[in-house]
Amino acid sequence: MSDTDRVLSSFTQEIREERVYSDRKLRVGIIGTGWIAEAHTESYLKQPDVEIVAMADLIPGKAEKFAARYGVTGCNLYPDHKSMLDNEKLDAVSVCTYNTQHAVCTIDALNAGINVLLEKPMTATVEEAADIIRAEKASGKLLSIGFQPRMDANMKQIKKIVESGALGKIYYIQTGGGRRRGIPNSTFIEKKTAGIGALGDIGCYSLDMVLNAVGYPRPLTASGYTSNFFGTSTEYQKPEDAARFDVDDFAAAFIRLEGGLVLDFRISWAMHLDTPGDTVMLGTKGALRIPSTECWNGSVGGPMTLYYDLAGEQVETVIPILDEDESGLFDKKIRSFLDAIIFKLPPPVPSNQILYNQAIINAIADSAALGREVEVKIPEV
Ligand SMILES: NC(=O)c1ccc[n+]([C@@H]2O[C@H](COP(=O)([O-])OP(=O)(O)OC[C@H]3O[C@@H](n4cnc5c(N)ncnc54)[C@H](O)[C@@H]3O)[C@@H](O)[C@H]2O)c1
């Protein structure tokens, strides 16, 4: 923990206690009561200065069952996000819907003057991400995107190593990760709900790990490939899941970024290989190897190695893993969002960075469909 972090966390703890006893609690609503809403709800329930006052879900009876399961009594329940926003006075919402509903729910909430914590990936399309940012700017409210790996000490260490100058000028990054077998089902495997497959679901994390470290340079072009041999096969999927599977389960791309940096990317929900490779950053003074990760649990896959020359010799330093409680990452994501609202801090994960993440994802999908390199479209916001 840096000195600033230490001071800030002791400061926010003091104020938090004050608010609990001397001010009203923040009124929070949950939009979409599916799987990830569980983690949001569990974290909000641990916060002393928050009350969950409303929940909404399109599926009849789902929000009711969800609220009962968590003992959130006295919470108002709604059949969709709009009726909740129209009828409640809220300070903040968590948007926990599937990807194709992210934009409409986030824009409606911002237009209603409510702060938003939006789950990843930001949206299904880059145009939607731009629409969200326009609504964010017009509203003056806080929007943070739900990348909890950003809270992980090892992820922060990668950024610190880059910023220390130990790698010199970084010119090549290889990143990605994923699984030999691990296709989610439910709403993740159809275009109408997910919009994109592994590329959006876990690809967004791999991209964020390295792009955040190097300061999110503007992406310029992408040459992408996507496939779904496993997702559509009854050899690996239940017939009903194979029949509705119409997103990617594997993607690879070569991306050019401003400043002469290139990014070699690959991501997998399923393949006949244990890992698509470690993350590697090559610089003029050194290189960093980050062991491959499954991308969902928010940390790196093992100790990192720094390669450099010292007194004429080629040497390596192993950077030990910093202990991090996985469940704690989600609590940090929720708490940092709340603290940013209370203390008017910048969003923990700002939308203008994730716009580039989304633009790359979309360019990879477009390039794969066209079978050639494309310019990365970044709408004006
Ligand atoms: N941060 C993480 O670690 C993490 C992990 C898993 C999923 N996610 C993300 O969370 C999101 C949701 O995933 P999930 O697995 O919970 O999906 P899910 O399908 O289980 O739940 C989504 C719920 O949203 C509801 N919904 C959709 N539109 C709505 C609307 N307009 N108003 C009210 N309810 C609406 C659906 O009926 C559904 O019940 C996805 O974007 C996913 O990528 C993040």
Ligand as a Chemical Component Dictionary entry (heavy atoms), coordinates in Angstrom:
data_LIG
# 
_chem_comp.id                   LIG 
_chem_comp.type                 NON-POLYMER 
_chem_comp.pdbx_formal_charge   0 
_chem_comp.three_letter_code    LIG 
# 
loop_
_chem_comp_atom.comp_id 
_chem_comp_atom.atom_id 
_chem_comp_atom.alt_atom_id 
_chem_comp_atom.type_symbol 
_chem_comp_atom.charge 
_chem_comp_atom.model_Cartn_x 
_chem_comp_atom.model_Cartn_y 
_chem_comp_atom.model_Cartn_z 
_chem_comp_atom.pdbx_ordinal 
LIG N1  N1  N 0  -16.872 -8.664  -12.560 1  
LIG C1  C1  C 0  -16.977 -9.964  -12.621 2  
LIG O1  O1  O 0  -16.195 -10.714 -12.053 3  
LIG C2  C2  C 0  -18.119 -10.565 -13.402 4  
LIG C3  C3  C 0  -18.393 -11.934 -13.285 5  
LIG C4  C4  C 0  -19.490 -12.431 -13.973 6  
LIG C5  C5  C 0  -20.266 -11.613 -14.781 7  
LIG N2  N2  N 1  -19.935 -10.295 -14.916 8  
LIG C6  C6  C 0  -20.729 -9.400  -15.776 9  
LIG O2  O2  O 0  -21.962 -9.124  -15.134 10 
LIG C7  C7  C 0  -23.007 -9.005  -16.099 11 
LIG C8  C8  C 0  -24.151 -9.934  -15.717 12 
LIG O3  O3  O 0  -23.707 -11.268 -15.712 13 
LIG P1  P1  P 0  -24.588 -12.398 -14.986 14 
LIG O4  O4  O 0  -23.820 -13.650 -15.073 15 
LIG O5  O5  O -1 -25.028 -11.907 -13.669 16 
LIG O6  O6  O 0  -25.841 -12.453 -15.981 17 
LIG P2  P2  P 0  -27.272 -13.064 -15.692 18 
LIG O7  O7  O 0  -27.865 -13.348 -17.008 19 
LIG O8  O8  O 0  -27.154 -14.158 -14.666 20 
LIG O9  O9  O 0  -28.076 -11.875 -14.985 21 
LIG C9  C9  C 0  -28.456 -10.711 -15.655 22 
LIG C10 C10 C 0  -29.855 -10.342 -15.172 23 
LIG O10 O10 O 0  -30.183 -9.042  -15.654 24 
LIG C11 C11 C 0  -31.565 -9.015  -15.911 25 
LIG N3  N3  N 0  -31.871 -7.851  -16.781 26 
LIG C12 C12 C 0  -31.507 -7.663  -18.076 27 
LIG N4  N4  N 0  -31.945 -6.473  -18.509 28 
LIG C13 C13 C 0  -32.582 -5.876  -17.467 29 
LIG C14 C14 C 0  -33.250 -4.632  -17.305 30 
LIG N5  N5  N 0  -33.343 -3.737  -18.303 31 
LIG N6  N6  N 0  -33.813 -4.356  -16.097 32 
LIG C15 C15 C 0  -33.727 -5.242  -15.085 33 
LIG N7  N7  N 0  -33.113 -6.443  -15.187 34 
LIG C16 C16 C 0  -32.546 -6.764  -16.371 35 
LIG C17 C17 C 0  -31.833 -10.361 -16.552 36 
LIG O11 O11 O 0  -33.207 -10.707 -16.503 37 
LIG C18 C18 C 0  -30.949 -11.281 -15.714 38 
LIG O12 O12 O 0  -31.654 -11.848 -14.633 39 
LIG C19 C19 C 0  -22.375 -9.308  -17.459 40 
LIG O13 O13 O 0  -22.102 -8.124  -18.122 41 
LIG C20 C20 C 0  -21.075 -10.032 -17.115 42 
LIG O14 O14 O 0  -20.043 -9.817  -18.060 43 
LIG C21 C21 C 0  -18.894 -9.759  -14.222 44 
# 
loop_
_chem_comp_bond.comp_id 
_chem_comp_bond.atom_id_1 
_chem_comp_bond.atom_id_2 
_chem_comp_bond.value_order 
_chem_comp_bond.pdbx_ordinal 
LIG N1  C1  SING 1  
LIG C1  O1  DOUB 2  
LIG C1  C2  SING 3  
LIG C2  C3  SING 4  
LIG C2  C21 DOUB 5  
LIG C3  C4  DOUB 6  
LIG C4  C5  SING 7  
LIG C5  N2  DOUB 8  
LIG N2  C6  SING 9  
LIG N2  C21 SING 10 
LIG C6  O2  SING 11 
LIG C6  C20 SING 12 
LIG O2  C7  SING 13 
LIG C7  C8  SING 14 
LIG C7  C19 SING 15 
LIG C8  O3  SING 16 
LIG O3  P1  SING 17 
LIG P1  O4  DOUB 18 
LIG P1  O5  SING 19 
LIG P1  O6  SING 20 
LIG O6  P2  SING 21 
LIG P2  O7  DOUB 22 
LIG P2  O8  SING 23 
LIG P2  O9  SING 24 
LIG O9  C9  SING 25 
LIG C9  C10 SING 26 
LIG C10 O10 SING 27 
LIG C10 C18 SING 28 
LIG O10 C11 SING 29 
LIG C11 N3  SING 30 
LIG C11 C17 SING 31 
LIG N3  C12 SING 32 
LIG N3  C16 SING 33 
LIG C12 N4  DOUB 34 
LIG N4  C13 SING 35 
LIG C13 C14 SING 36 
LIG C13 C16 DOUB 37 
LIG C14 N5  SING 38 
LIG C14 N6  DOUB 39 
LIG N6  C15 SING 40 
LIG C15 N7  DOUB 41 
LIG N7  C16 SING 42 
LIG C17 O11 SING 43 
LIG C17 C18 SING 44 
LIG C18 O12 SING 45 
LIG C19 O13 SING 46 
LIG C19 C20 SING 47 
LIG C20 O14 SING 48 
# 
